[in-house]
Amino acid sequence: MDQRNQMRILIALAVFLAFAMDADAKPKKKMAKADPIAKKLFEANCLACHDPVKMIAGPTLHEIHKLYEKNPQGIVTWAKKPGRKRLQGIAMPAMAHLPEKDLKLIADYMIFAGARISPKKNNRKKTFKEDLGKIQRTFMPNSSVVSFAIKYSDDLSLCWDAEKGATRYIWQGTLDPKSHFTSNGKTIPEIVGNVIYKSPEPLFKNIPEKINFLGYKVNDQGLPSFIYQRGDYQFRESHKFSGGNIYWNYQISGLDELSLKLPEIKGYKTSVTKGTMQQGLVVLSKSDLSNFTLILSKEK
C-alpha cells in the first residue's frame, strides 16, 4: 500500500472517530415535561423565597439555572448546608430535613423551570399555579423562619414552627396566596381570618426545648407528619382533620413519662386518648407515649 492510500485511510479513520466521540459526548435529553412530584416539592418548600423572575429572599430560578445548569448536585449540597453569598436579605435556612432524593428532584426542577424563563418576560403564570396546598413552608407572622402553614379547610388553618416543634397559633381562614408568593422574610405573608388560639406555653412539660427537625411526610389527606428530636427523645406528630375536628397523633420514644397541658381553644373541646389527669396536667406513661392522640373537637 502506497503512502497516499495510507494517508487517506488515516484521514477517514480520524473523521469516523470524531463523529463517534461527538455522539457519545452529546448531553442527555433534557426533561421535556416537569415532574409533578418535583414541582410539588419545590412549591411547598422553596417558592416562598425563589420566585421565577423576581428577586425575593433568594436568587430567582432564572439565576439558579445560569449558576447550576451543569451542576444540579451543587444545589443539593448548598441546600443541606447553606452559606451566605449576599449581604442583603435573610440567610437561607438549611433544608437538611428533606431526604436526598427529594432535594435532587427539587434541584432538577429548578433547573428545568429556570430554563423556561426569560428575564424580559414574566412567564410565571405558565410555570406556577399561584394556589397554596394543604401544607406550605413559608414565612409566618410571630413564628420562626422555618415555619409551615397547614390548611385543614378553607376556614381553618394552623401555623407550625419547626424551630420550636410546636403549633404557634390556629386561625379561622387561610394564608393569603398573593402575600405568600411575594413575601421575603421582611414582608410577612398575611393570614386571612381570626386567630382563635395562640400557644402561651409549650405543650409538653420538662423536656428539652431545642429540637432537631428531621422533616415531614404527607398523608393521604395531604396533611403532614412532622418528625423531630428533642434531646435524645424521638417525636412523630401527625395531623388529621375530619368532621370539623382536628387530630394530632403523637408517637414518642425515649421517655418513661411525660406530662402535657391540654390547650384551650376557642370553640373547641380538647381531649386526649390516653393518660391520666393529675393536678391539671395529663400524665402519659411510656406505653401511652408510643401512640396517643390529642383531639380538638368542634363545639356545636
Residue, then its C-alpha position, 0 to 999 in steps of 0.5 A: m500500500d502506497q503512502r497516499n492510500q495510507m494517508r487517506i485511510l488515516i484521514a477517514l479513520a480520524v473523521f469516523l472517530a470524531f463523529a463517534m466521540d461527538a455522539d457519545a459526548k452529546p448531553k442527555k435529553k433534557m426533561a421535556k415535561a416537569d415532574p409533578i412530584a418535583k414541582k410539588l416539592f419545590e412549591a411547598n418548600c422553596l417558592a416562598c423565597h425563589d420566585p421565577v423572575k423576581m428577586i425575593a429572599g433568594p436568587t430567582l430560578h432564572e439565576i439558579h439555572k445560569l449558576y447550576e445548569k451543569n451542576p444540579q448536585g451543587i444545589v443539593t449540597w448548598a441546600k443541606k448546608p447553606g452559606r451566605k453569598r449576599l449581604q442583603g436579605i435573610a440567610m437561607p435556612a438549611m433544608a437538611h430535613l428533606p431526604e436526598k432524593d427529594l432535594k435532587l428532584i427539587a434541584d432538577y426542577m429548578i433547573f428545568a423551570g429556570a430554563r423556561i424563563s426569560p428575564k424580559k418576560n414574566n412567564r410565571k403564570k405558565t410555570f406556577k399555579e399561584d394556589l397554596g396546598k394543604i401544607q406550605r413552608t413559608f414565612m409566618p407572622n410571630s413564628s420562626v423562619v422555618s415555619f409551615a402553614i397547614k390548611y385543614s379547610d378553607d376556614l381553618s388553618l394552623c401555623w407550625d414552627a419547626e424551630k420550636g416543634a410546636t403549633r404557634y397559633i390556629w386561625q379561622g381562614t387561610l394564608d393569603p396566596k398573593s402575600h405568600f408568593t411575594s413575601n421575603g422574610k421582611t414582608i410577612p405573608e398575611i393570614v386571612g381570618n381570626v386567630i382563635y388560639k395562640s400557644p402561651e406555653p409549650l405543650f409538653k412539660n420538662i423536656p428539652e426545648k431545642i429540637n432537631f427537625l428531621g422533616y415531614k411526610v404527607n398523608d393521604q389527606g395531604l396533611p403532614s407528619f412532622i418528625y423531630q428530636r428533642g434531646d435524645y427523645q424521638f417525636r412523630e406528630s401527625h395531623k388529621f382533620s375530619g368532621g370539623n375536628i382536628y387530630w394530632n397523633y403523637q408517637i414518642s420514644g425515649l421517655d418513661e413519662l411525660s406530662l402535657k397541658l391540654p390547650e384551650i381553644k376557642g370553640y373547641k373541646t380538647s381531649v386526649t386518648k390516653g393518660t391520666m389527669q393529675q393536678g391539671l396536667v395529663v400524665l402519659s406513661k411510656s406505653d401511652l407515649s408510643n401512640f396517643t392522640l390529642i383531639l380538638s373537637k368542634e363545639k356545636 
